[in-house]
Amino acid sequence: MTDSMTRNFNNYPSTAKPEQHVSKQQMAAADCYDNQGMLRSELDINGKPVNGNTCINMDSLNNRCVGINIKGDTATQLNEKQNFYNPYQHRDVKHPTTYFDTLIHLLKASLGTGILAMPSAFKNAGYVVGTLGTIIIGILCTFTIHLLVTASHELCIRRKVPSLTYPGTVAAAFEEGPKFTRILAPYARMMTNMFLVLYQIGSSCVYVVFIASNLKVVGDAYLGGNTDVRMYMVYILIPLILISWVRNLKLLAPFSSIATCLTVVSFTLIFYYIFREAPSFTDREPVGTVKSIPLFFGTVLFAMEAIGMVLPLENEMKNPKKFGSVFGVLNASMLPISTLYLIVGLLGYLKYGDKTTGSITLDMPQTEVLSQVVKLLLSASIYITYALSNYVAFDIVWKGMEQKMEKNEHRICWEYALRTSIVIVTFFFAIAIPNLEHLISLIGAFCLSSVGIALPAIVSFLTFSDVYKNEGNIQYGLFCLRNLLIILIAIFAFVIGVSTSVSDIIHHMT
């Protein structure tokens, strides 16, 4: 390169001395240097000048470097895009559910005995507080479920797994959090499983009390006397054990469809009784007492929350993106659920007033045949639902024992023993607390304030904390404030709801 430049320089005429007769700019151009001493022409791969130029053209070189960088960035982005893990594309679901199927399943999971207790909840809160409270709790429950689904999807991407259960999502969130939370991950999984099992067992206790209470009303009407409701629990114990021995859910599917039809017919008849006489605001309290309002929150939480069913339903969808979207399954189901709970609670309270009990079916006329039909139909429907609720509790507990039982020759016997034990536990809890209203409020405050409200907020915080830190102090502060507020609401509902429910239970037992 130097020799070539020297030859070029020597091509000038001898009389034209560059130092004296050529300007600095011209000399720089002739020597192929710019005013910063940068080479401006190119050499080919063999070191020969390109297009007769003997210097490196830095402008062209820079353009090429920029082009290379752009191509490099594009390649990096393309590589990242190719390496992006989409959990939805890796799910192997044998029988995926459609949008409508998932919607129906979520509606069925949310519409249980809880809705029948809504008039009692409004009695405790008053029709004004009850209306506002039901709307607020409905929005809160929907929002926390969105937090859980979003966090679970993000954790699936990071872990490169197709799906996560609720306990798996909680454990993964703790592992993604700060160092001190990673140690707690196994315990977080265990605690989540424990609360889910307690919730399912508590729900089964409510079902036992509900069936026995409704059968008692019908039995007393025809047999006379006033039989203790606990005796009816003893009568239904064996049938409950037998239906819990069903190992394959497919065998329960036809009965589940029958239960749905019975529920629809029963609710139609319940609305007939509500509207048979126009509800009146006379002698109805707009605001409940300070002591009774906490019972309202526990009852509504029990009624609305189906947190244990959310992720399994989302994981089984053919198009999971439609679960949490604006017009997705979650919003499309929670809106009518909240509306229906509001209508039943408000109108039921206006209809029966302070005489409202733990289930609206117990408030209807006891001697009318149509009213008795409603009680029997719903008892049959809840009897089938009891098996499904127990199956969830059994599945969680059995997974913890499955490895130990894998080579046990009496594995089937142990399985049936566990199924029977769960029924016995629900039976004794129902015997101990036969009051439907207090039992529902206790379970809602104890279990659902934790797994339904607090845990989704904690999971969201641990999952997206680093993301919001990069968004700036304001965004991160609002993010922390939001989750903290939700957790404080859950703690308040837990402490006040549980203490009030236990106090009332003790008062009625003494």
C-alpha positions in Angstrom: 0.0 0.0 0.0 2.9 2.4 0.8 4.7 1.6 -2.4 1.6 2.2 -4.4 1.0 5.5 -2.7 4.7 6.5 -3.3 4.4 5.7 -7.0 1.3 7.8 -7.2 3.0 10.7 -5.5 5.9 10.4 -7.8 3.6 10.8 -10.8 3.3 14.5 -10.1 5.4 16.8 -12.4 8.8 17.7 -11.1 8.0 21.4 -11.3 4.8 21.0 -9.2 6.1 20.7 -5.6 3.1 19.7 -3.5 4.3 21.6 -0.5 4.4 24.9 -2.3 1.9 24.8 -5.2 -0.8 22.4 -4.0 -3.3 23.2 -1.3 -3.7 21.1 1.7 -7.1 19.9 0.5 -5.8 19.0 -2.9 -2.8 17.3 -1.5 -5.0 15.4 0.9 -7.2 14.4 -2.1 -4.2 13.4 -4.2 -2.7 11.4 -1.3 -6.2 10.0 -0.8 -6.4 11.2 2.8 -9.2 13.3 4.2 -8.8 16.3 6.6 -8.6 13.9 9.5 -5.9 11.8 8.0 -8.4 8.9 7.2 -7.9 6.7 4.2 -10.7 7.2 1.7 -10.3 4.5 -1.1 -10.5 0.8 -1.3 -8.2 -2.1 -2.1 -9.4 -5.4 -3.4 -8.7 -8.7 -1.8 -5.3 -9.0 -3.5 -4.2 -5.6 -2.3 -4.7 -3.9 -5.7 -6.5 -0.5 -5.9 -10.2 -0.6 -6.9 -11.2 1.7 -9.8 -7.8 3.2 -9.9 -7.9 4.5 -6.4 -5.0 3.6 -4.1 -6.6 4.6 -0.8 -9.2 3.1 1.5 -12.6 4.7 1.2 -13.7 5.0 4.8 -17.2 6.2 3.9 -17.8 3.1 1.9 -16.2 1.0 4.6 -18.4 2.6 7.3 -21.5 2.0 5.2 -20.6 -1.6 4.8 -19.9 -2.0 8.5 -23.2 -0.5 9.3 -24.8 -2.9 6.9 -23.0 -5.7 8.6 -24.2 -4.5 12.0 -27.7 -4.2 10.8 -27.6 -7.6 9.3 -26.0 -8.9 12.6 -28.8 -7.3 14.7 -31.4 -8.7 12.4 -29.8 -12.1 12.6 -29.8 -11.8 16.4 -33.4 -10.8 16.5 -34.3 -13.6 14.1 -32.3 -16.1 16.3 -34.1 -14.9 19.4 -37.4 -15.2 17.6 -36.6 -18.7 16.5 -35.5 -19.6 20.1 -38.6 -18.1 21.6 -40.6 -20.8 23.4 -44.3 -20.7 22.9 -46.0 -23.0 25.5 -49.2 -23.2 23.5 -47.4 -24.9 20.6 -45.9 -27.6 22.9 -49.1 -28.7 24.7 -50.1 -32.2 23.8 -53.8 -32.3 24.7 -55.7 -35.4 23.6 -59.1 -33.9 23.8 -58.8 -30.1 23.6 -61.8 -28.0 24.6 -63.3 -25.3 22.5 -64.1 -21.8 23.7 -67.7 -22.7 24.4 -66.8 -25.9 26.2 -64.4 -24.1 28.5 -67.0 -21.4 29.1 -69.6 -24.0 30.2 -67.1 -25.8 32.4 -66.1 -22.5 34.2 -69.7 -21.6 34.7 -70.5 -25.0 36.2 -67.5 -24.7 38.5 -68.6 -21.3 39.8 -72.3 -22.0 40.1 -72.6 -24.3 43.1 -74.1 -24.1 46.6 -72.4 -20.7 47.0 -75.0 -19.0 44.9 -77.8 -20.4 47.0 -76.2 -18.8 50.1 -76.1 -15.3 48.5 -79.4 -14.1 50.1 -77.9 -14.9 53.5 -74.8 -12.9 52.5 -77.0 -9.9 51.6 -78.8 -10.3 55.0 -75.4 -9.9 56.7 -74.3 -6.9 54.6 -77.6 -5.1 53.7 -78.8 -4.6 50.2 -76.7 -1.5 49.5 -73.4 -2.9 50.9 -74.2 -6.3 49.5 -74.7 -4.9 45.9 -71.6 -2.8 45.9 -69.6 -5.5 47.7 -70.6 -8.2 45.2 -69.6 -6.0 42.3 -66.2 -5.2 43.9 -65.4 -8.7 44.9 -66.4 -9.9 41.4 -64.0 -7.5 39.8 -61.3 -8.4 42.3 -61.6 -12.1 41.7 -61.6 -11.7 38.0 -58.5 -9.5 38.2 -56.5 -11.8 40.4 -57.3 -14.8 38.1 -55.9 -12.7 35.2 -52.8 -12.1 37.3 -52.4 -15.8 37.9 -53.0 -16.9 34.3 -50.6 -14.2 32.9 -47.8 -15.1 35.4 -48.3 -18.8 34.7 -47.8 -18.2 31.0 -44.7 -16.1 31.5 -43.2 -18.8 33.8 -43.9 -21.5 31.2 -41.9 -19.4 28.7 -39.0 -19.0 31.1 -39.0 -22.6 32.1 -39.7 -23.9 28.6 -42.6 -26.1 29.8 -46.0 -26.5 28.1 -48.1 -25.9 31.2 -48.0 -25.4 35.0 -50.4 -26.4 37.7 -51.4 -23.8 40.3 -48.9 -25.2 42.9 -46.3 -25.5 40.1 -46.8 -21.9 39.2 -46.4 -20.7 42.8 -43.2 -22.7 43.2 -41.8 -21.4 40.0 -42.6 -17.8 40.9 -40.8 -18.2 44.2 -37.8 -19.7 42.4 -37.7 -16.7 40.0 -37.9 -14.2 42.9 -35.1 -12.9 45.2 -32.7 -15.4 46.8 -34.6 -15.6 50.1 -37.8 -16.6 48.3 -36.0 -19.4 46.3 -35.4 -21.3 49.6 -39.2 -21.1 50.2 -40.2 -22.6 46.8 -40.8 -26.2 48.0 -42.8 -24.9 51.0 -44.8 -22.6 48.8 -45.8 -25.5 46.7 -46.7 -27.5 49.8 -48.8 -24.7 51.3 -50.7 -24.1 48.0 -51.5 -27.8 47.8 -52.6 -27.8 51.4 -55.0 -24.8 50.9 -56.4 -26.4 47.8 -57.1 -29.6 49.6 -58.6 -27.8 52.5 -60.8 -25.8 50.1 -62.0 -29.0 48.3 -62.6 -30.8 51.6 -64.4 -27.7 52.9 -66.6 -27.6 49.8 -67.4 -31.3 50.3 -68.4 -30.5 53.9 -70.7 -27.8 52.6 -72.2 -30.3 50.2 -72.8 -32.8 53.0 -74.6 -30.2 55.1 -76.6 -29.0 52.1 -77.8 -32.4 51.1 -78.7 -33.4 54.7 -80.4 -30.1 55.4 -82.6 -30.3 52.3 -83.5 -33.9 52.9 -84.4 -33.1 56.5 -86.9 -30.5 55.4 -88.6 -32.9 53.0 -88.4 -35.8 55.4 -89.9 -33.9 58.3 -92.7 -32.7 56.0 -93.7 -36.3 55.2 -92.5 -38.3 58.3 -93.4 -35.7 60.9 -91.3 -34.7 63.9 -88.0 -32.8 63.9 -85.2 -35.2 63.1 -81.7 -33.9 63.8 -79.9 -33.0 60.6 -76.9 -35.1 61.7 -79.0 -38.2 61.4 -79.5 -37.4 57.7 -75.7 -37.1 57.4 -75.4 -40.6 58.7 -78.0 -41.8 56.2 -76.1 -40.5 53.2 -72.7 -41.5 54.4 -72.6 -44.9 52.6 -73.9 -43.4 49.3 -71.2 -40.7 49.5 -68.5 -43.3 50.0 -69.7 -45.4 47.1 -69.8 -42.5 44.6 -66.3 -41.4 45.8 -65.0 -44.9 44.9 -65.5 -44.1 41.2 -61.9 -44.0 39.8 -62.6 -42.9 36.3 -64.1 -39.4 35.8 -65.4 -40.5 32.4 -67.9 -42.7 34.2 -69.2 -39.6 36.0 -69.5 -37.5 32.8 -73.0 -38.6 32.0 -74.1 -38.0 35.6 -72.4 -34.6 35.5 -74.6 -33.6 32.5 -77.7 -34.8 34.3 -76.6 -32.7 37.3 -76.3 -29.7 35.1 -79.9 -30.2 33.8 -81.2 -30.7 37.3 -79.5 -27.5 38.4 -81.0 -25.5 35.5 -84.5 -26.8 36.3 -84.1 -26.0 40.0 -82.9 -22.4 39.4 -85.9 -21.8 37.1 -88.2 -22.9 39.9 -86.3 -20.8 42.5 -86.8 -17.7 40.4 -90.4 -18.6 40.1 -90.7 -18.5 43.9 -88.7 -15.3 44.1 -90.9 -13.5 41.6 -94.2 -15.1 42.6 -94.7 -12.1 44.8 -93.0 -8.8 44.1 -89.9 -8.3 46.3 -90.2 -5.3 48.7 -87.6 -3.0 50.3 -89.9 -2.6 53.3 -88.1 -3.7 56.6 -84.9 -4.5 54.7 -81.7 -3.1 55.9 -79.5 -1.1 53.5 -76.4 -1.6 55.6 -75.6 -4.6 57.9 -73.9 -4.5 61.2 -70.1 -4.3 61.7 -70.2 -7.8 63.2 -72.1 -9.5 60.4 -70.5 -7.8 57.3 -67.3 -10.0 57.5 -69.6 -13.0 57.0 -70.7 -11.5 53.7 -67.2 -11.4 52.3 -66.5 -15.0 53.2 -69.7 -16.2 51.7 -69.2 -14.2 48.4 -65.6 -15.4 48.1 -66.7 -19.0 48.5 -69.5 -18.5 46.0 -67.5 -16.8 43.2 -64.0 -18.3 43.4 -63.2 -21.3 41.2 -59.4 -20.7 41.4 -58.5 -24.4 41.5 -60.2 -24.9 38.1 -58.8 -22.0 36.2 -55.3 -23.3 35.1 -56.6 -26.8 34.3 -59.3 -25.4 32.1 -56.8 -23.0 30.4 -54.3 -25.8 29.9 -56.9 -27.9 28.1 -58.1 -25.3 25.6 -57.6 -25.7 21.9 -56.8 -22.0 21.7 -55.6 -20.9 25.2 -55.1 -17.3 24.0 -58.9 -16.9 24.1 -59.0 -17.7 27.8 -57.7 -14.4 29.2 -58.3 -12.0 26.3 -60.7 -9.1 26.6 -63.6 -11.1 25.3 -62.1 -14.4 26.4 -63.6 -17.2 28.5 -62.7 -15.6 31.9 -64.4 -12.3 31.3 -67.3 -13.8 29.4 -68.0 -16.1 32.3 -67.3 -13.9 35.3 -69.7 -11.1 34.0 -72.8 -13.3 34.0 -71.7 -15.1 37.2 -71.3 -11.9 39.1 -74.6 -10.6 37.7 -76.5 -13.8 38.6 -75.0 -13.8 42.1 -76.1 -10.2 42.5 -79.6 -10.9 41.3 -80.1 -14.0 43.5 -78.6 -12.4 46.5 -80.5 -9.1 46.3 -83.9 -10.5 45.3 -83.6 -13.5 47.7 -82.9 -11.1 50.6 -85.7 -8.7 49.6 -88.0 -11.8 49.4 -87.3 -13.5 52.7 -85.6 -10.7 54.7 -84.2 -11.6 58.1 -85.6 -15.1 57.9 -83.1 -15.9 55.2 -81.0 -19.0 56.1 -77.8 -20.6 54.7 -79.5 -21.7 51.5 -82.5 -20.1 49.7 -83.9 -23.6 49.2 -84.5 -23.8 52.9 -86.4 -20.5 52.9 -89.0 -21.7 50.4 -92.3 -23.2 51.6 -91.7 -26.5 53.2 -95.0 -28.2 52.5 -95.4 -27.3 48.8 -94.6 -30.1 46.4 -92.9 -27.9 43.9 -90.6 -26.6 46.6 -89.8 -30.1 47.8 -89.0 -31.1 44.2 -86.4 -28.2 44.1 -84.8 -29.5 47.2 -84.6 -33.1 46.0 -83.3 -32.1 42.5 -80.6 -29.9 43.9 -79.6 -32.6 46.5 -79.2 -35.1 43.7 -77.1 -32.6 41.7 -74.9 -31.7 44.6 -74.5 -35.4 45.4 -72.8 -35.9 42.0 -70.8 -32.7 42.5 -69.5 -34.1 45.8 -67.7 -36.9 43.9 -66.0 -34.4 41.6 -64.9 -32.2 44.5 -63.5 -35.2 46.4 -61.7 -36.3 43.2 -59.7 -33.1 43.1 -58.7 -33.5 46.8 -57.8 -37.1 46.3 -55.7 -36.4 43.2 -53.6 -33.8 45.0 -53.0 -36.0 48.1 -52.4 -39.2 46.0 -49.7 -37.6 43.8 -47.7 -37.0 47.0 -48.0 -40.7 47.8 -47.9 -42.2 44.3 -44.1 -42.8 44.2 -44.2 -44.7 47.5 -47.2 -46.7 46.4 -45.8 -47.5 42.9 -44.4 -50.9 43.8 -46.8 -51.7 46.6 -48.9 -54.8 45.9 -51.8 -53.3 47.8 -51.8 -50.1 45.9 -55.5 -50.3 45.0 -56.5 -51.0 48.6 -54.6 -48.0 49.7 -56.3 -45.9 47.0 -59.7 -46.9 48.1 -58.7 -46.3 51.7 -57.6 -42.8 50.9 -60.9 -42.1 49.1 -62.9 -43.4 52.0 -60.8 -41.4 54.5 -61.5 -38.1 52.7 -65.3 -38.9 52.8 -65.0 -39.7 56.6 -63.1 -36.4 57.2 -65.8 -34.3 55.4 -68.5 -36.3 57.3 -67.0 -35.4 60.7 -66.5 -31.8 59.9 -70.1 -31.5 58.7 -71.2 -33.2 61.9 -69.2 -30.7 63.9 -70.4 -27.6 62.0 -73.9 -28.4 60.7 -74.7 -24.7 60.2 -74.5 -24.1 56.4 -74.2 -20.3 56.7 -71.2 -20.3 59.1 -69.5 -23.2 57.4 -69.6 -21.4 54.0 -68.3 -18.2 55.4 -65.5 -19.9 57.3 -64.2 -21.8 54.2 -64.4 -18.7 52.0 -62.5 -16.5 54.5 -59.9 -19.2 55.4 -59.1 -20.8 52.0 -60.1 -18.4 49.2 -58.8 -15.2 50.7 -55.4 -16.9 50.5 -55.3 -19.0 47.3 -57.9 -16.8 45.5 -56.6 -13.3 46.3 -53.3 -13.2 48.1 -51.3 -15.9 46.2 -52.0 -14.6 42.7 -50.8 -11.1 43.7 -47.6 -12.6 45.3 -47.0 -14.8 42.2 -47.4 -11.7 39.9 -45.0 -9.7 42.0 -42.3 -12.3 42.1 -42.7 -13.0 38.3 -42.7 -9.5 36.9 -40.8 -7.5 39.5 -37.6 -7.3 37.4 -39.7 -6.4 34.3 -41.3 -3.4 36.1 -38.0 -2.3 37.5 -36.8 -1.6 34.0 -40.0 0.4 33.3 -39.0 3.2 35.7 -39.6 4.1 39.3 -43.1 5.3 38.8 -44.3 2.1 37.0 -42.5 -0.1 39.5 -44.0 1.8 42.5 -47.5 1.5 41.1 -46.9 -2.2 40.4 -45.7 -2.8 44.0 -48.6 -0.7 45.4 -51.2 -2.6 43.5 -50.0 -6.0 44.6 -49.5 -4.8 48.2 -53.1 -3.5 48.3 -54.5 -6.8 47.1 -52.5 -8.7 49.7 -53.6 -6.4 52.5 -57.3 -6.9 51.4 -56.7 -10.7 51.5 -55.2 -10.5 55.0 -58.0 -8.4 56.2 -60.6 -10.7 54.8 -58.8 -13.7 56.3 -58.4 -12.4 59.8 -61.8 -10.7 60.2 -63.7 -13.4 58.3 -62.2 -16.3 60.1 -62.4 -14.8 63.5 -66.1 -13.7 63.0 -67.1 -17.1 61.6 -65.4 -19.1 64.4 -66.9 -16.8 67.0 -70.4 -17.4 65.6 -69.9 -21.1 65.3 -68.8 -21.3 69.0 -71.7 -19.1 70.0 -74.3 -21.4 68.3 -72.6 -24.6 69.6 -72.8 -23.4 73.3 
